[in-house]
Amino acid sequence: MVRENMEEGLLTSRYQLPPNETKPTGNGADGDGLTDNLNMPSQPAASSLTLVLVFCTFVAVCGSFSYGCSLGYSSPAETGIMEDLDLSLAEYSVFGSIITIGGMVGAILSGKIADLIGRKRAMWFSDVLCTVGWLAIAFAKNALWLDIGRLLIGLGVSIFCYVVPVYIAEIAPKSYRGSFASSNQLMTSSGFAIMFFVGTFISWRTLTMIGAIPCVVQIIGLFFIPESPRWLAKCGREKEFEASLKRLRGENSDISEEAAEIRDYIATLEQQTEASFLELFQRRYANALIVGVGLMLLQQLGGNSAVVYYTSRIFKESGISGSLGLQVLAVLQVPAATIGLLLMDRSGRRPLLLVSASGLCFSYFLQGLAFCFKELPNLKALTPPLALSSTLIAATAFTTGLGGIPWIIMSEIFPINVKAQAGSLVTLVNWSTAWIMTYSFNFMMDWSLVGTFFFFSGISGLTVLFVAKLVPETKERTLEEIQASITHFM
């Protein structure tokens, strides 16, 4: 019966009692202390919002902030590094792009690392890699050490890209999971914006040391937060599982129903053999795999990473000051991410994705028109304002939805027995497609400015159709309900 309920996404607790019947004070052999004393008030665990939960999320998204810092570092540091170390443009291009190579390698390892040593230790490992990378850049005397440092940062932040949203999804109650997970994109945008603005006032070596600060803060904070209760349950660490869940939901909360739901789901998964990478492609996981890989692929094929890296060139081609355009663009990142955070658990994932992809489709079409007008003498004056406004619309639309939601959905839809393999795959797809797009973007621009943005507009239109037809709504559903409804257990 449990399996039937799971296939319908309607998991029920084996600990649920009829109305008016008194709850026991314990949970039998499965663990004492799951329920509170009868004389103490309790609240449903599914609606628990505690300071511990907020603090855990803050510590986790320090990794997202570090990722944002790595994205925003290369632009303001370019002039200083090239002058101080006498680098050629080709050498600096290698330094700027090698982070994606590290990202692809880290993506392959990210799921396995988080599954093997746990979510907390995976974040520790990432912090060590990133801190060493930032220090290598800060004290670099030549291009080799710059590249080594940037490569290590790529390894570290790609693991963050996987483990941070997974950890947040596994600790947050269903009613707050979307908003808490959206803080991932908010902190990424904040790191990007801060590095850009601070970098205009201080040296590149000092800026590097600032980039290491969130890693140090997270290393310290990880000593004070619990491990993911779902990962502990999967490992069979019952006492730690109960203690972690109780700490996250509050001492006066009733965690018996949520704990039973997690146990039931883990018990069903244990009937399946531990999935290998090839087993991930079985029919039972097809829906989740199509959604996860499809969102990551479309996110990057839509061109946002390339547009962000080469915004200065786009503005120059449009007749706009590159520095002014970048400043305005960076300012928009934080409020746009904040809007996405506030709307996540109100409107849901699907509506935000649809609005985001539609906004990108419209804005890139405008961008293509702007470059069309550039070739027409009577309309050439419209190119700068149209190019600037379309770029700002695109940045806002991406940050609000497609920037962070694919990572949230990735953390929600895969069962825990294949989450490591699936997480590595979708993260690898994201980073490798980002590398392809950033590498080919200049060639596309040389081929046709108009054609490049019409291509991105078409991909965004396909994203609208993909979301409308295939992406499930995960708002206010437990992870077990989501995974059971999208995965068919044979």
Disulfide bonds with the S-S distance in Angstrom:
none
